Amino acid sequence: MRYNSGETAPKTGSYKVVNENGREVNRVYLNEGDTFPPTSCSQCHYED
């Protein structure tokens, strides 16, 4: 599943930060209901 900054995490867990080329560039741990923080690049998104 794909998530963007500002969206709400549907479950507690680790989420990958993925760049425009599909490469994992970071990971964040969020609790259910937390807001996804801004990413380091404008084209990045989160995946579980």
MOPAC internal coordinates of N, CA, C and O (Angstrom, degrees):
PM7 1SCF
backbone

  N    0.0000 0     0.00 0     0.00 0    0    0    0
  C    1.4539 1     0.00 0     0.00 0    1    0    0
  C    1.5280 1   109.01 1     0.00 0    2    1    0
  O    1.2310 1   120.67 1   -33.63 1    3    2    1
  N    1.3064 1   116.32 1   146.37 1    3    2    1
  C    1.4673 1   122.29 1  -176.74 1    5    3    2
  C    1.5285 1   109.93 1  -110.96 1    6    5    3
  O    1.2310 1   120.68 1   -43.63 1    7    6    5
  N    1.3332 1   116.30 1   136.37 1    7    6    5
  C    1.4616 1   122.16 1  -179.77 1    9    7    6
  C    1.5237 1   109.47 1  -132.29 1   10    9    7
  O    1.2310 1   120.88 1   -27.17 1   11   10    9
  N    1.3196 1   115.93 1   152.83 1   11   10    9
  C    1.4631 1   121.87 1   179.28 1   13   11   10
  C    1.5178 1   110.64 1  -116.47 1   14   13   11
  O    1.2310 1   120.95 1   -19.42 1   15   14   13
  N    1.3168 1   115.79 1   160.58 1   15   14   13
  C    1.4622 1   121.12 1   175.80 1   17   15   14
  C    1.5220 1   109.53 1   -53.93 1   18   17   15
  O    1.2310 1   121.18 1   -40.33 1   19   18   17
  N    1.3387 1   115.34 1   139.67 1   19   18   17
  C    1.4525 1   120.23 1   178.98 1   21   19   18
  C    1.5166 1   114.48 1    92.46 1   22   21   19
  O    1.2310 1   120.14 1   161.97 1   23   22   21
  N    1.3366 1   117.34 1   -18.03 1   23   22   21
  C    1.4585 1   120.57 1   176.23 1   25   23   22
  C    1.5202 1   109.93 1   -78.22 1   26   25   23
  O    1.2310 1   120.90 1   -14.34 1   27   26   25
  N    1.3215 1   115.88 1   165.66 1   27   26   25
  C    1.4580 1   122.12 1  -178.21 1   29   27   26
  C    1.5238 1   110.67 1   -96.63 1   30   29   27
  O    1.2310 1   120.73 1   -45.67 1   31   30   29
  N    1.3229 1   116.22 1   134.33 1   31   30   29
  C    1.4684 1   121.13 1   178.58 1   33   31   30
  C    1.5350 1   109.09 1   -67.98 1   34   33   31
  O    1.2310 1   120.05 1   -53.18 1   35   34   33
  N    1.3299 1   117.51 1   126.82 1   35   34   33
  C    1.4582 1   120.42 1  -177.57 1   37   35   34
  C    1.5283 1   113.84 1   -76.64 1   38   37   35
  O    1.2310 1   120.67 1   160.41 1   39   38   37
  N    1.3298 1   116.33 1   -19.59 1   39   38   37
  C    1.4657 1   120.43 1  -178.89 1   41   39   38
  C    1.5212 1   109.25 1  -153.94 1   42   41   39
  O    1.2310 1   120.75 1   -20.13 1   43   42   41
  N    1.3139 1   116.18 1   159.87 1   43   42   41
  C    1.4530 1   121.57 1   176.61 1   45   43   42
  C    1.5214 1   109.40 1   -73.96 1   46   45   43
  O    1.2310 1   120.71 1   -44.97 1   47   46   45
  N    1.3223 1   116.24 1   135.03 1   47   46   45
  C    1.4543 1   118.85 1   177.48 1   49   47   46
  C    1.5098 1   112.85 1   161.81 1   50   49   47
  O    1.2310 1   121.93 1     6.69 1   51   50   49
  N    1.3277 1   113.92 1  -173.31 1   51   50   49
  C    1.4550 1   123.18 1  -179.23 1   53   51   50
  C    1.5276 1   109.07 1   -94.45 1   54   53   51
  O    1.2310 1   120.87 1   -46.26 1   55   54   53
  N    1.3188 1   115.95 1   133.74 1   55   54   53
  C    1.4604 1   121.69 1   179.44 1   57   55   54
  C    1.5226 1   109.59 1  -123.10 1   58   57   55
  O    1.2310 1   120.75 1   -42.54 1   59   58   57
  N    1.3265 1   116.17 1   137.46 1   59   58   57
  C    1.4621 1   121.60 1   178.00 1   61   59   58
  C    1.5213 1   109.47 1   -82.96 1   62   61   59
  O    1.2310 1   120.66 1   -37.61 1   63   62   61
  N    1.3295 1   116.35 1   142.39 1   63   62   61
  C    1.4552 1   122.30 1   168.14 1   65   63   62
  C    1.5270 1   105.42 1   -96.25 1   66   65   63
  O    1.2310 1   120.56 1   -59.28 1   67   66   65
  N    1.3152 1   116.53 1   120.72 1   67   66   65
  C    1.4614 1   122.30 1  -174.54 1   69   67   66
  C    1.5218 1   109.36 1  -116.98 1   70   69   67
  O    1.2310 1   120.99 1   -46.71 1   71   70   69
  N    1.3572 1   115.71 1   133.29 1   71   70   69
  C    1.4664 1   118.79 1  -179.52 1   73   71   70
  C    1.5229 1   111.14 1   -86.24 1   74   73   71
  O    1.2310 1   120.88 1     2.50 1   75   74   73
  N    1.3264 1   115.93 1  -177.50 1   75   74   73
  C    1.4706 1   121.39 1  -176.04 1   77   75   74
  C    1.5253 1   113.05 1   -64.75 1   78   77   75
  O    1.2310 1   120.16 1   161.84 1   79   78   77
  N    1.3369 1   117.29 1   -18.16 1   79   78   77
  C    1.4631 1   121.54 1   178.66 1   81   79   78
  C    1.5262 1   112.66 1   -93.51 1   82   81   79
  O    1.2310 1   120.52 1  -177.24 1   83   82   81
  N    1.3296 1   116.62 1     2.76 1   83   82   81
  C    1.4580 1   120.70 1   179.40 1   85   83   82
  C    1.5137 1   114.57 1    84.47 1   86   85   83
  O    1.2310 1   120.22 1  -171.21 1   87   86   85
  N    1.3200 1   117.19 1     8.79 1   87   86   85
  C    1.4717 1   121.36 1   179.78 1   89   87   86
  C    1.5160 1   111.16 1   -90.81 1   90   89   87
  O    1.2310 1   120.89 1   -40.12 1   91   90   89
  N    1.3205 1   115.90 1   139.88 1   91   90   89
  C    1.4581 1   120.90 1   175.40 1   93   91   90
  C    1.5248 1   108.51 1   -74.45 1   94   93   91
  O    1.2310 1   120.47 1   -54.08 1   95   94   93
  N    1.3272 1   116.71 1   125.92 1   95   94   93
  C    1.4633 1   120.81 1  -178.58 1   97   95   94
  C    1.5258 1   112.31 1  -114.62 1   98   97   95
  O    1.2310 1   120.13 1   167.97 1   99   98   97
  N    1.3306 1   117.35 1   -12.03 1   99   98   97
  C    1.4562 1   120.97 1  -179.89 1  101   99   98
  C    1.5199 1   108.24 1  -170.18 1  102  101   99
  O    1.2310 1   121.03 1    -6.80 1  103  102  101
  N    1.3408 1   115.64 1   173.20 1  103  102  101
  C    1.4668 1   122.74 1   173.87 1  105  103  102
  C    1.5127 1   108.62 1  -139.20 1  106  105  103
  O    1.2310 1   121.05 1   -33.67 1  107  106  105
  N    1.3112 1   115.59 1   146.33 1  107  106  105
  C    1.4630 1   120.77 1   174.66 1  109  107  106
  C    1.5206 1   108.10 1  -131.10 1  110  109  107
  O    1.2310 1   121.08 1   -28.47 1  111  110  109
  N    1.3166 1   115.54 1   151.53 1  111  110  109
  C    1.4565 1   121.33 1   175.69 1  113  111  110
  C    1.5220 1   107.41 1  -110.61 1  114  113  111
  O    1.2310 1   120.52 1   -54.83 1  115  114  113
  N    1.3355 1   116.61 1   125.17 1  115  114  113
  C    1.4514 1   121.67 1  -178.96 1  117  115  114
  C    1.5129 1   110.35 1  -127.79 1  118  117  115
  O    1.2310 1   121.12 1   -30.56 1  119  118  117
  N    1.3093 1   115.47 1   149.44 1  119  118  117
  C    1.4537 1   121.41 1   172.65 1  121  119  118
  C    1.5249 1   108.67 1   -90.64 1  122  121  119
  O    1.2310 1   120.70 1   -25.69 1  123  122  121
  N    1.3143 1   116.26 1   154.31 1  123  122  121
  C    1.4589 1   120.89 1   176.64 1  125  123  122
  C    1.5323 1   109.19 1   -52.93 1  126  125  123
  O    1.2310 1   120.55 1   -49.52 1  127  126  125
  N    1.3200 1   116.56 1   130.48 1  127  126  125
  C    1.4580 1   121.67 1   179.65 1  129  127  126
  C    1.5126 1   114.72 1    93.11 1  130  129  127
  O    1.2310 1   119.74 1   166.99 1  131  130  129
  N    1.3511 1   118.10 1   -13.01 1  131  130  129
  C    1.4628 1   121.06 1   176.43 1  133  131  130
  C    1.5275 1   109.42 1   -68.67 1  134  133  131
  O    1.2310 1   121.32 1   -23.52 1  135  134  133
  N    1.3137 1   115.09 1   156.48 1  135  134  133
  C    1.4618 1   121.08 1   176.90 1  137  135  134
  C    1.5216 1   109.69 1   -93.02 1  138  137  135
  O    1.2310 1   120.57 1   -45.50 1  139  138  137
  N    1.3364 1   116.52 1   134.50 1  139  138  137
  C    1.4620 1   120.01 1   176.10 1  141  139  138
  C    1.5241 1   108.58 1   -64.27 1  142  141  139
  O    1.2310 1   120.06 1   -52.34 1  143  142  141
  N    1.3420 1   117.49 1   127.66 1  143  142  141
  C    1.4718 1   120.38 1  -178.39 1  145  143  142
  C    1.5264 1   111.51 1   -76.02 1  146  145  143
  O    1.2310 1   120.66 1   -12.30 1  147  146  145
  N    1.3369 1   116.34 1   167.70 1  147  146  145
  C    1.4673 1   119.34 1   175.19 1  149  147  146
  C    1.5284 1   110.57 1   -59.16 1  150  149  147
  O    1.2310 1   120.39 1   -33.29 1  151  150  149
  N    1.3098 1   116.87 1   146.71 1  151  150  149
  C    1.4646 1   121.70 1   178.31 1  153  151  150
  C    1.5268 1   109.68 1   -93.23 1  154  153  151
  O    1.2310 1   120.91 1   -11.34 1  155  154  153
  N    1.3217 1   115.87 1   168.66 1  155  154  153
  C    1.4628 1   121.08 1  -177.84 1  157  155  154
  C    1.5291 1   112.80 1   -76.68 1  158  157  155
  O    1.2310 1   119.94 1   167.72 1  159  158  157
  N    1.3187 1   117.72 1   -12.28 1  159  158  157
  C    1.4740 1   120.79 1   178.01 1  161  159  158
  C    1.5323 1   109.32 1  -138.59 1  162  161  159
  O    1.2310 1   120.82 1   -28.54 1  163  162  161
  N    1.3036 1   116.03 1   151.46 1  163  162  161
  C    1.4699 1   120.18 1  -175.04 1  165  163  162
  C    1.5233 1   112.88 1   -68.80 1  166  165  163
  O    1.2310 1   119.75 1   156.39 1  167  166  165
  N    1.3280 1   118.09 1   -23.61 1  167  166  165
  C    1.4581 1   121.98 1  -178.23 1  169  167  166
  C    1.5334 1   112.99 1   -95.67 1  170  169  167
  O    1.2310 1   119.78 1  -179.14 1  171  170  169
  N    1.3297 1   118.02 1     0.86 1  171  170  169
  C    1.4601 1   121.62 1  -178.25 1  173  171  170
  C    1.5316 1   111.09 1   -80.03 1  174  173  171
  O    1.2310 1   121.35 1   -23.24 1  175  174  173
  N    1.3308 1   115.03 1   156.76 1  175  174  173
  C    1.4560 1   121.45 1   175.39 1  177  175  174
  C    1.5268 1   108.09 1  -146.34 1  178  177  175
  O    1.2310 1   120.40 1    -3.10 1  179  178  177
  N    1.3167 1   116.85 1   176.90 1  179  178  177
  C    1.4616 1   122.97 1  -179.92 1  181  179  178
  C    1.5270 1   109.58 1  -108.67 1  182  181  179
  O    1.2310 1   121.23 1   -30.93 1  183  182  181
  N    1.3337 1   115.24 1   149.07 1  183  182  181
  C    1.4707 1   122.30 1   174.09 1  185  183  182
  C    1.5138 1   108.64 1  -138.14 1  186  185  183
  O    1.2310 1   120.94 1   -30.68 1  187  186  185
  N    1.3401 1   115.81 1   149.32 1  187  186  185
  C    1.4711 1   118.48 1   175.31 1  189  187  186
  C    1.4971 1   110.89 1  -102.68 1  190  189  187
  O    1.2310 1   120.10 1   180.00 1  191  190  189

